Amino acid sequence: MVSVCEKDSKLPRPTRVKNKSPAAVQITAEQLLREARERQEPEVLPSEHSITDSTELSDYRLRRRKEFEDRSHRRITRVLGACGNEP
């Protein structure tokens, strides 16, 4: 019977660090956070346009539905293409 401790001991060993000297260029945590903040995409703000009547609402819904279906179709095509299947 295998105990719980023996199961845990089968984890991979940590690798040994060969070069323990400091890097020529040091990076601070502040720099890492600043770079991460710069690379973030800006928040999407709601549009200033207001819908005034039912035809404008139906046009908006149709346009959004088409965008959604196009994105879904592209994702499905990409997944099936990665698997080697034809869409």
C-alpha positions, -999 to +999 in steps of 0.1 A: +000+000+000+013+034-010+010+061+017+001+098+010+037+109+017+051+086-009+028+099-036+038+135-029+075+126-031+071+118-069+071+155-077+098+167-101+130+179-085+138+216-086+165+224-110+199+236-098+209+272-105+242+272-123+250+309-125+243+325-091+259+359-100+236+389-103+223+400-137+239+429-154+206+447-156+184+445-125+146+449-128+125+461-099+090+450-090+079+486-097+093+483-133+075+450-138+042+465-126+046+497-147+053+476-179+023+454-172+001+485-168+014+500-200+007+468-220-029+465-207-056+472-232-077+503-225-111+497-209-140+497-234-163+526-226-200+525-235-207+546-266-222+581-263-248+573-289-283+567-276-309+547-294-340+568-301-365+545-319-374+509-325-359+507-360-325+519-347-327+494-319-334+465-343-306+476-366-283+477-335-293+442-324-289+429-359-254+443-362-243+430-328-258+396-336-239+394-369-206+404-351-212+377-326-219+350-352-188+361-372-166+358-342-181+324-333-176+312-368-139+323-369-133+305-335-149+273-347-130+274-380-097+281-362-103+252-337-113+228-365-083+239-386-059+232-357-074+197-353-069+190-390-107+189-398-125+209-424-152+233-412 
